[in-house]
Amino acid sequence: MTDTTLALIAFVPLILAGILLIGMRMAAKVAMPIVFLVTALIALVAWDMTFTRVLASTLQGLILTVAILWIIFGAILLLNTLKHSGGIAAIRNGFSGISPDRRVQAIIVAWLFGCFIEGASGFGTPAAVAAPLMVALGFPALAAVVVGMMIQSTPVSFGAVGTPIVVGVAGGLDRVGITETLEAGGSTWMEYFRLIAGEVALVHAVVGVLMPLIMVSVMVRFFGANRSWKEGLAIAPFAIFAGVAFVVPYALAGVFLGPEFPSMIGAMVGLAIVVPAARRGFLIPEKSWDFPESDSWPAHWIGKLSIKADEVVGRAPMSTFMGWLPYVLLAVLLVASRTIEPFKQALTSVSLGFSDILGEAGISGSLQPLYLPGGILLMVVLITALMHRMNGNQLKAAFSESSRTLLGAGFVLVFTIPMVRILINSGVNGADLASMPVAMATAVANGVGDIYPLFAPAVGALGAFIAGSNTVSNLMLADFQFNVAQQLGVSTALMVALQAVGAAAGNMIAIHNVVAASATVGLLGREGITIRKTILPTIYYVLAAGLIGLVAMQVVGISDPLMGLLQ
């Protein structure tokens, strides 16, 4: 077969996923098992991989799946624990009275608080948490969902304590092969991985600084009485101030602390700066802006949510401080677990390792349940239950709701991640072919050439739109982007970073995120309206990130430790 034919065959799993999920509107729980089977068949027949290697790759993928599900479960469990303890209601009440201007409320509740929830929980929870809070403050349900979906951009790469990078990028790349090349050149995997995380943070910081302004401008344009962009732009000084207050600490955390902390630290610092400033009217226009009177709202703006849906009946009101304390504790424990060596050693001492699975060289996996963010999250849940004096029934309800969420995500990931590992491990085969991601990358690099970095974020966004997840997009496409960079002779780290940035932006239009957010405010069935509005900031994000990448690679000549070693 020719190289072009092989590349087309290699693309089949990704194309098939797009056809089934988008074209045929098939549920992911049905589509992804089909894609997995087709991928395994291509590996066995076209690439002549042994059945043992395909099975070993599948088992490796399942180990990764357990790791990511452990994090998801912890993140969702903490959120549900706070819902049942009254913590979320206390946090919501703390936002009341800061400013009557809806633009300011959107920036503080959606952008800053939403970014924090993304950093702590991820997986679509910010919109699902922020949208009901905004409805409770008097926002139309549809406006709350649209604004909530625009949170799913800058903070997403470091959502769920860094899962899209820690699991998505690290799991999507050929870590064993890259590590060997790096060590031969005097570098390490950790240095390279931290470089990727830092570049993701820097690109996001440059592009994301305008997101609060874009968010309120879209809200004012589509939900204001005058349908005016001008009324949204009038708050530009405050919106950009809020953007800077978030992205500066966010970028510093990404560069110096790693992928677990940027979104949480950026949001906490941002809230500490912006909320007092808003109370004093700093940079806020004299003329306050509000939605039209509620009795004039079109029917499609209105959902079925009761504004007291998240109150806990029969409990005394909790202070805002007590509501926030579990998230503060989470941030402290995460930082301590990564920076205090005795604590880190204690957590990493519990480890399950699997080397050369089924005798296949280079196919390995490991689990560190206490050191993974899921373990830290579970510790915080137990402490929260004591601090908030929860009873057994409340904890049981939180556990039950979180388990149901886990089962929904888990079934899809059980097929998606093993499929990705088969693609990555396909370089060892009886046909003496390059791996499938390399075959795809060669074809793309030859077809598009040196301007490919401009399109790299859009590819990541498409992956997130198809898969409904930044993490899964990175798992599917990180190695593909890496190999395109290698083919073009440009920075592999920055190309993978552009993938991660684009995949984050793609969450603004990811269908299952829109469905989840819409469900929280009783707007199911109107997802298309939301996506038509969030497509605008998505286009901005991927184009801006692509231009940064193109200039950085082709004009500035950004490099990384692998450049020159892969030739």
C-alpha positions in Angstrom: 0.0 0.0 0.0 1.1 3.6 -0.7 1.9 6.0 2.2 -1.2 8.0 1.3 -3.4 4.9 1.5 -1.9 3.9 4.9 -2.5 7.5 6.2 -6.1 7.3 5.1 -6.6 4.0 6.9 -4.9 5.4 10.0 -7.3 8.3 10.0 -10.3 5.9 9.8 -10.9 5.7 13.7 -10.9 9.5 14.0 -13.1 10.0 11.0 -15.5 7.2 12.1 -15.8 8.8 15.5 -16.8 12.1 13.9 -19.3 10.4 11.6 -21.0 8.4 14.3 -21.0 11.2 17.0 -21.8 14.2 14.8 -23.2 13.0 11.5 -25.4 10.2 12.9 -25.8 11.8 16.4 -25.0 8.5 18.0 -24.4 8.4 21.7 -20.8 8.1 22.7 -21.5 5.0 24.8 -22.6 3.3 21.5 -20.1 5.0 19.1 -16.9 4.5 21.0 -17.1 0.7 21.4 -17.6 0.5 17.6 -14.6 2.8 17.0 -12.5 0.7 19.4 -13.3 -2.5 17.5 -12.5 -0.9 14.1 -9.2 0.4 15.5 -8.3 -3.1 16.8 -9.2 -4.6 13.4 -7.0 -2.1 11.5 -4.1 -2.7 13.9 -4.4 -6.5 13.3 -5.0 -6.5 9.6 -3.5 -3.4 8.0 -0.6 -2.9 10.5 -0.1 -6.6 11.2 0.2 -6.0 15.0 0.1 -9.2 17.0 -3.1 -10.0 19.0 -1.0 -10.0 22.2 0.2 -6.4 21.5 -3.3 -5.2 20.8 -4.5 -6.9 24.0 -1.6 -5.5 26.0 -2.3 -2.0 24.7 -6.0 -2.4 25.7 -5.0 -3.4 29.2 -2.6 -0.4 29.4 -5.5 1.8 28.4 -7.7 0.3 31.1 -5.0 1.1 33.7 -5.1 4.7 32.5 -8.9 4.6 32.5 -8.9 3.6 36.2 -6.6 6.6 37.0 -8.8 9.1 35.3 -12.0 7.7 36.7 -10.5 7.9 40.2 -9.8 11.6 39.6 -13.3 12.2 38.2 -15.0 10.4 41.1 -13.1 12.5 43.7 -13.8 15.8 41.9 -17.5 15.1 41.5 -17.8 13.6 45.0 -16.4 16.8 46.6 -18.9 18.9 44.6 -21.8 16.8 45.6 -20.7 16.7 49.2 -20.7 20.5 49.3 -24.1 20.5 47.7 -25.6 18.3 50.4 -23.7 20.0 53.2 -24.9 23.4 52.3 -21.5 24.6 51.1 -22.5 25.4 47.6 -25.5 27.5 48.9 -23.1 29.3 51.2 -20.8 30.1 48.3 -23.7 31.3 46.2 -24.9 33.6 49.0 -21.5 35.1 49.3 -21.8 36.5 45.8 -25.0 38.4 46.5 -24.6 42.1 47.0 -21.2 42.7 45.4 -22.6 44.7 42.5 -26.0 45.2 40.8 -24.4 45.3 37.4 -25.1 42.0 35.6 -21.8 42.3 33.7 -19.8 42.4 36.9 -21.8 39.5 38.4 -21.1 37.4 35.3 -17.4 38.1 35.5 -17.2 37.3 39.2 -19.6 34.3 39.4 -19.0 32.7 35.9 -15.4 33.7 35.1 -13.6 33.7 38.4 -15.7 31.3 40.5 -16.3 29.1 37.4 -12.5 29.0 36.7 -12.0 27.8 40.3 -14.6 25.1 40.0 -13.0 24.0 36.7 -9.6 23.8 38.4 -11.0 21.8 41.2 -13.5 19.6 39.5 -13.4 19.9 35.7 -15.5 17.6 33.4 -18.2 20.2 32.6 -19.0 20.9 36.3 -18.2 24.7 36.1 -21.1 25.4 33.8 -23.3 23.0 35.8 -22.5 24.8 39.0 -22.3 28.4 37.8 -25.4 28.3 35.6 -27.8 27.6 38.6 -26.0 30.2 40.7 -26.6 32.8 38.0 -30.2 31.9 37.6 -30.5 32.2 41.4 -29.1 35.8 41.0 -31.7 36.6 38.4 -30.1 35.7 35.1 -32.3 34.2 32.3 -31.6 30.5 32.2 -30.3 30.5 28.6 -28.0 33.5 29.3 -26.6 31.6 32.3 -25.9 28.5 30.2 -24.3 30.5 27.3 -22.1 32.4 29.8 -21.4 29.2 31.7 -20.2 27.5 28.6 -17.7 30.2 27.9 -15.9 29.4 31.2 -14.9 26.1 29.3 -11.9 27.7 27.7 -8.8 29.2 29.5 -9.0 27.1 32.8 -9.9 23.8 31.1 -6.4 22.6 30.3 -5.7 22.6 34.0 -9.2 21.4 35.1 -9.8 18.6 37.6 -6.4 19.4 39.2 -4.6 19.1 35.8 -6.2 16.0 34.4 -6.2 17.1 30.7 -2.4 17.5 31.0 -1.5 14.9 33.6 -3.6 12.1 32.1 -4.5 13.4 28.6 -1.1 14.7 27.3 1.1 12.3 29.3 -1.1 9.4 28.4 -1.5 10.4 24.8 2.3 10.7 24.1 4.7 7.8 23.7 6.3 8.5 27.0 8.7 5.6 26.9 10.2 6.4 23.5 10.3 10.2 24.3 12.0 9.5 27.6 14.7 7.4 26.0 15.4 10.2 23.4 15.5 12.9 26.1 17.8 11.0 28.4 20.2 10.3 25.4 20.3 14.1 25.0 20.9 14.8 28.7 17.3 15.9 29.6 14.4 14.2 31.3 10.7 13.5 30.8 9.7 15.7 33.7 11.6 18.7 32.3 9.9 18.2 28.9 6.5 17.6 30.5 6.8 20.8 32.7 7.8 22.7 29.5 4.6 21.6 27.8 2.5 22.6 30.8 4.2 26.0 31.0 3.7 26.7 27.3 0.0 25.7 27.6 -0.3 28.2 30.5 1.4 31.0 28.6 -0.6 30.6 25.4 -3.8 30.4 27.4 -2.8 33.5 29.4 -2.3 35.6 26.2 -5.5 34.5 24.5 -7.6 34.2 27.7 -7.0 37.7 29.0 -9.9 38.9 26.7 -12.3 36.1 27.6 -14.2 38.0 30.4 -14.8 40.8 27.9 -15.9 38.5 25.2 -18.1 36.6 27.6 -20.0 39.7 28.8 -20.1 41.2 25.3 -21.8 38.1 23.9 -24.2 38.1 26.9 -25.2 41.8 26.4 -25.5 41.4 22.7 -27.8 38.5 22.7 -29.7 39.0 26.0 -29.8 42.8 26.4 -32.8 45.0 25.7 -30.8 46.9 23.1 -28.9 43.9 21.6 -25.8 46.1 21.7 -22.2 45.1 21.5 -21.4 48.7 22.7 -23.0 48.1 26.1 -20.8 45.0 26.6 -17.6 46.8 25.5 -18.4 49.6 28.0 -17.2 47.4 30.8 -13.9 46.6 29.0 -11.6 48.2 31.6 -13.0 46.1 34.4 -13.3 43.0 32.3 -9.6 43.2 31.2 -8.6 44.0 34.8 -10.4 40.7 35.8 -8.7 38.9 33.0 -5.3 40.1 34.0 -6.0 39.3 37.7 -6.6 35.7 36.7 -4.1 35.0 33.9 -1.0 36.4 35.6 -1.0 34.1 38.7 -2.4 31.3 36.4 0.6 31.6 34.0 3.1 31.8 36.9 1.6 28.7 38.5 1.7 26.8 35.2 5.3 27.6 34.6 6.7 27.2 38.2 4.3 24.8 39.9 3.1 22.4 37.2 -0.3 21.5 35.7 -2.3 20.7 38.9 -2.7 24.3 40.2 -3.0 27.1 37.6 -6.7 27.4 37.3 -7.3 27.2 41.1 -4.6 29.6 42.0 -5.5 32.0 39.2 -9.1 32.0 40.3 -8.4 32.4 44.0 -6.0 35.3 43.5 -8.4 36.8 41.0 -11.3 36.6 43.4 -9.2 38.1 46.2 -8.3 41.1 43.9 -11.5 41.6 41.9 -14.3 41.2 44.5 -13.0 44.0 46.8 -12.4 46.1 43.7 -16.0 45.5 42.5 -17.4 46.4 45.9 -15.6 49.8 45.6 -16.8 50.3 42.0 -13.3 50.2 40.6 -13.3 50.6 36.8 -17.1 49.9 36.7 -19.2 52.2 34.5 -21.5 54.6 36.3 -24.5 53.3 34.4 -25.4 49.8 35.6 -26.6 47.2 33.1 -29.4 44.7 33.6 -31.5 42.3 31.6 -34.9 43.4 30.4 -37.8 42.9 32.9 -38.4 39.2 33.3 -42.0 39.3 32.1 -40.7 40.4 28.7 -38.2 37.5 28.3 -38.8 35.1 25.3 -40.0 31.7 26.3 -36.8 30.0 25.1 -34.8 32.1 27.6 -36.6 30.6 30.6 -35.8 27.2 32.2 -37.5 25.1 34.9 -35.0 25.6 37.7 -36.3 26.7 41.1 -33.9 29.3 42.4 -33.7 27.4 45.7 -33.0 24.0 44.1 -29.6 23.8 45.7 -30.6 24.8 49.3 -30.4 22.2 52.0 -33.7 22.1 53.9 -33.5 22.0 57.6 -29.9 23.1 58.1 -28.8 26.4 59.6 -27.2 28.7 57.1 -23.4 28.1 56.7 -20.9 31.0 56.5 -19.3 31.8 53.2 -15.9 31.0 54.7 -17.0 27.5 55.7 -18.4 26.9 52.3 -15.1 27.8 50.7 -12.9 26.1 53.2 -12.9 22.6 51.6 -11.6 24.1 48.3 -8.9 26.0 50.1 -7.9 22.9 51.9 -7.8 21.0 48.6 -5.5 23.6 47.1 -3.2 23.5 50.2 -3.0 19.7 50.2 -2.4 19.4 46.5 0.5 21.9 46.7 1.9 20.1 49.8 1.7 16.7 48.1 3.8 18.0 45.2 6.3 20.2 47.1 6.8 18.7 50.6 9.0 15.7 50.1 8.1 13.6 53.1 4.4 14.0 52.4 5.0 13.2 48.7 7.0 10.1 49.6 4.2 8.9 51.9 1.6 9.2 49.2 3.7 7.7 46.4 4.7 4.7 48.6 1.4 3.1 47.7 1.8 2.2 44.0 0.7 -0.5 41.6 3.1 -1.0 38.7 2.8 -3.2 35.6 5.9 -3.4 33.3 6.0 -5.0 29.9 2.3 -6.1 30.0 1.8 -9.6 28.6 5.5 -9.6 27.7 5.2 -6.7 25.3 8.2 -4.4 25.6 7.5 -0.8 26.4 3.8 -1.3 27.3 3.6 -0.4 31.0 1.3 1.2 33.4 1.1 2.3 37.0 -1.4 3.6 39.6 -0.6 5.7 42.7 -4.1 6.0 44.3 -3.1 8.3 47.1 -0.8 10.6 45.1 -3.2 11.0 42.2 -5.6 14.0 42.7 -8.4 11.5 43.3 -6.8 10.4 46.6 -6.3 14.0 47.8 -9.9 14.8 46.8 -11.2 11.9 48.9 -9.2 13.1 51.9 -10.8 16.5 51.6 -14.3 14.9 51.3 -13.8 13.1 54.6 -12.5 16.2 56.3 -15.4 18.2 54.9 -18.0 15.7 56.2 -16.6 16.3 59.7 -16.2 20.1 59.4 -19.8 20.5 58.0 -21.2 18.0 60.4 -22.8 15.9 57.7 -24.9 12.9 58.6 -24.7 9.4 57.0 -27.7 10.0 54.7 -26.2 13.2 53.2 -22.9 11.4 52.5 -24.7 8.5 51.0 -26.6 10.8 48.7 -23.4 12.5 47.5 -21.7 9.2 47.0 -24.7 7.8 45.0 -25.0 10.8 42.7 -21.2 10.8 42.1 -21.2 7.1 41.3 -23.9 7.5 38.7 -21.9 10.3 37.0 -18.8 8.0 37.1 -20.6 5.1 35.4 -21.7 7.4 32.6 -18.2 8.7 31.9 -16.5 5.4 32.7 -18.2 3.3 30.1 -17.1 5.7 27.3 -13.5 5.9 28.6 -13.2 2.1 28.9 -13.2 2.0 25.1 -11.8 5.4 24.2 -8.5 5.2 26.1 -7.6 1.7 25.0 -8.3 2.7 21.4 -5.8 5.5 21.8 -3.1 3.2 23.2 -3.5 0.8 20.3 -2.9 3.7 17.9 0.2 4.8 19.9 1.6 1.3 20.3 1.1 0.4 16.6 4.7 1.2 15.7 5.8 -2.4 16.6 4.2 -4.5 13.9 4.9 -7.3 11.4 4.5 -5.0 8.4 7.5 -2.8 9.4 5.3 0.3 9.3 5.5 3.5 11.4 2.7 3.9 14.0 -0.7 5.1 12.9 -0.2 8.6 14.5 3.1 8.9 12.6 1.4 7.9 9.3 -1.3 10.5 9.9 1.3 13.2 10.8 3.4 12.5 7.7 0.4 13.0 5.4 -0.7 16.2 7.1 2.8 17.7 7.3 3.3 17.0 3.6 -0.1 18.4 2.7 -0.2 21.6 4.8 3.5 22.3 5.3 5.0 25.0 7.4 1.7 26.8 8.2 0.3 23.8 10.1 0.8 25.4 13.5 -2.0 27.8 12.6 -4.4 24.9 12.4 -3.1 22.8 15.4 -5.5 24.3 18.0 -8.5 23.8 15.6 -7.6 20.1 15.4 -7.6 19.9 19.2 -10.9 21.7 19.4 -12.4 19.3 16.8 -11.2 16.4 19.0 -12.9 17.9 22.1 -16.1 18.6 20.1 -16.2 15.0 18.9 -15.2 13.4 22.3 -16.8 16.0 24.6 -13.6 16.2 26.6 -10.3 18.0 26.6 -8.6 15.0 28.2 -9.9 12.6 25.6 -8.9 15.0 22.8 -5.4 15.1 24.1 -5.3 11.3 24.5 -6.4 10.9 20.9 -4.4 13.6 19.2 -1.3 14.5 21.3 0.9 11.9 19.6 -0.5 13.0 16.2 0.4 16.6 16.9 3.8 15.6 18.3 4.6 13.7 15.1 3.5 16.6 12.8 5.9 18.8 14.7 8.7 16.2 14.2 7.9 16.0 10.5 8.1 19.8 10.2 11.2 20.1 12.4 9.6 22.5 14.8 9.0 22.4 18.6 7.2 19.3 19.6 6.4 20.7 23.0 4.8 23.8 21.7 2.8 21.8 19.1 1.4 19.6 21.8 0.7 22.7 23.9 -1.3 24.1 21.0 -3.3 20.8 20.9 -4.1 21.2 24.6 -5.1 24.8 24.2 -7.4 24.1 21.3 -8.9 21.1 23.0 -9.7 23.4 26.0 -11.5 25.9 23.7 -13.4 23.1 22.0 -15.2 22.5 25.3 -17.2 25.6 24.6 -19.1 23.8 21.9 -18.8 20.2 23.2 -22.3 18.8 23.0 -22.4 16.8 26.2 -21.1 19.8 28.2 -23.9 21.9 26.8 -26.4 19.2 27.6 -25.1 19.0 31.2 -25.3 22.7 31.8 -28.7 23.0 30.2 -30.0 20.2 32.3 -29.1 22.0 35.5 -31.4 24.9 34.7 -34.2 23.0 32.9 -33.3 23.9 29.4 -32.9 20.5 27.7 -33.7 20.5 24.0 -32.2 24.0 23.3 -28.6 23.0 23.0 -28.3 24.2 19.4 -29.1 27.8 20.4 -26.3 27.8 22.9 -23.7 26.3 20.5 -24.6 28.9 17.8 -23.6 31.6 20.3 -20.5 29.9 21.8 -19.0 29.1 18.4 -18.0 32.8 18.1 -15.5 32.7 21.1 -14.4 29.3 20.1 -13.3 30.6 16.7 -11.5 33.5 18.3 -9.7 31.2 20.7 -8.3 28.7 18.1 -7.3 31.4 15.6 -5.5 33.5 18.2 -3.7 30.5 19.6 -2.8 29.3 16.1 -1.3 32.6 15.2 0.7 32.6 18.4 2.0 29.1 17.6 2.8 30.0 14.0 4.8 33.1 14.9 6.6 31.4 17.8 7.6 28.4 15.6 8.3 30.0 12.2 9.4 33.5 13.1 10.8 33.3 16.7 12.1 29.8 16.3 11.0 28.4 19.7 12.7 25.1 20.5 12.6 22.3 23.0 14.9 19.6 24.3 13.9 17.1 21.6 14.7 19.4 18.6 17.7 18.0 16.8 17.5 14.6 18.6 14.6 13.2 16.5 16.1 13.7 13.1 
